[in-house]
Amino acid sequence: MEVSNSNQVVLPSMSPDEAIEQIIGRFGWSQFMQAILVSIPVFFDAQQTFISIYADAVPKWHCNTFDTSCNPKSNICKLPRSSWSWDEPSHYSIISDWGLECASSFITSLPASSFYIGSLIGGFTLAILGDFCLGRKNLLYLSSLIMSLTALLTAFSTNIWVYSSLRFVSGLSRSSVVTCTLILLTERIGKRLRGQVGTTAFFSYALGLLSLPAVAYANRGSSWRILFLYTSIPAIFYFIITYFFVYESPRWLFMQGRDKEAIAILKRIACIEDRILDSYLSNIHERQEIPKVHFYKSMKDLFKRNWALKRILAAMVIGFGVGVVYFGMLLGVGNLDFSIYLSVIFNASLLIPSNLLTLFFISRWKRKSSLFAFCTISGMCSIICVIVGKGREGIQIGLELASFFCSSLAFNVLIMFTIELFPTSVRNSATSLARQAIALGSVFDPVLISIGRRNEFLSFGIFGLTMLLCGFFVIVLPETRGKALCNTMDEQESKDSTMV
């Protein structure tokens, strides 16, 4: 760097991506506040994702008579209704509220399945909007607001069909929340702290999940409808108020040719002297202009370029395995012989240390080796959990928690890895595809958990085998730790070719 007599800073030639990297490389107060504001939507997303643990729970019951005709092992569907009662008020969950205790497993699992199917469909259909139409910020807030409004309406459901339909819409709308949050975080941060700042979303998710049993326990004698009201109304107010304080990704704005807006945001978040900042901005425009990428060409490149296709397929296969274990362990807490409130807290508490490990070591971990290790350990613990069998509850629960802990670490690393594997032009779409592969894995969990009540291998055994097999696909992916983000497919391909 040189300074001329006119106090003008003369910079060496650099690409637009390098100039942006220099501008946002220093982490300042403005970037910190933006990271907090952008991470909070994931807090509310976690609540809506696992609210069915309580709202759809099968309540415990007791006999009204003390004779051989009714005992704790009896099938309540074969008992006179007057011979037994729910331990909680009938409005405790949808099962007792609508008299679904004898309904088929298809009916009782329909709301949860509808939510995850909606998440799966939404991820494939809405992801492109974040890359080409709405941008990261608008898609994040639109998705979050619709999710929360739908949750509010869910509190007024009149039957299982209306309830399931609204849960489907909620899942459809929330499908882009985590993806947009992570991308909006990482695209405004330099590569030095990109991984650490990205983990704030994971912490927010953990806190949201931990808050859910607290809210449910505080209202344990109330209707399941109250739970939806208490988790949706604060979220609605948050999204309306903070929308005007969150900035769009300057990288995405440059890709859309909206240079003035991008420059204005860079000036707000930059932590360097104005004269140096102006020189960097001048460097972006005078030396090289970032081309605007069109939707059809970009998506065609994602699936027709061999290197991109190999990466997205590998990320999706790994994501499927992670999703099977990650959501399977959380959704299966109802099968544990513990309080449903303590079970969720116990499992969710593991997210805090897993996120702390990710925060402090993401800059040191090689993406490939760490992801492979976490998948392997998680899969093995899940399989050993079946081998140990019942009668050794302490060891079994310890293995179960260890498997979930490693799957959580694998989840964190996979998302950050996928973000780094693809350029700005398709980053939102590619990351969302990986996220939806995780959601696809969760679709099978309710069925496996139900079958696993009779044969544990068909739940935890399949969880472990799936994770082990899918983890091997990390071998085909390149290492991305410490690498700068690219903007276009051509730039990414050129960069990769020079590294071979």
Secondary structure, 3 states (H helix, E strand, C coil): CEECCCCCEECCCCCHHHHHHHHHCCCCHHHHHHHHHHHHHHHHHHHHHHCHHHHCCCCCEEECCCCCCCCCCCCHHHCCHHHEEECCCHHHCHHHHCCCCCCCHHHHHHHHHHHHHHHHHHHHHHHHHHHHCCHHHHHHHHHHHHHHHHHHHHCCCCCHHHHHHHHHHHHHHHCCHHHHHHHHHHCCCCCCCHHHHHCHHHHHHHHHHHHHHHHHHHCCCCCHHHHHHHHHHHHHHHHHHHHHHCCCCHHHHHHCCCHHHHHHHHHHHCCCCHHHHHHHHHHHHHHCCCCCCCHHHHHHHHHHCHHHHHHHHHHHHHHHHHHHHHHHHHHHHHHCCCCHHHHHHHHHHCHHHHHHHHHHHCCCCCHHHHHHHHHHHHHHHHHHHHHHCCCCHHHHHHHHHHHHHHHHHHHHHHHHHHHHHCCHHHHHHHHHHHHHHHHHHHHCHHHHHHHHCCCHHHCHHHHHHHHHHHHHHHHHCCCCCCCCCCCCHHHHHHHHHHHC
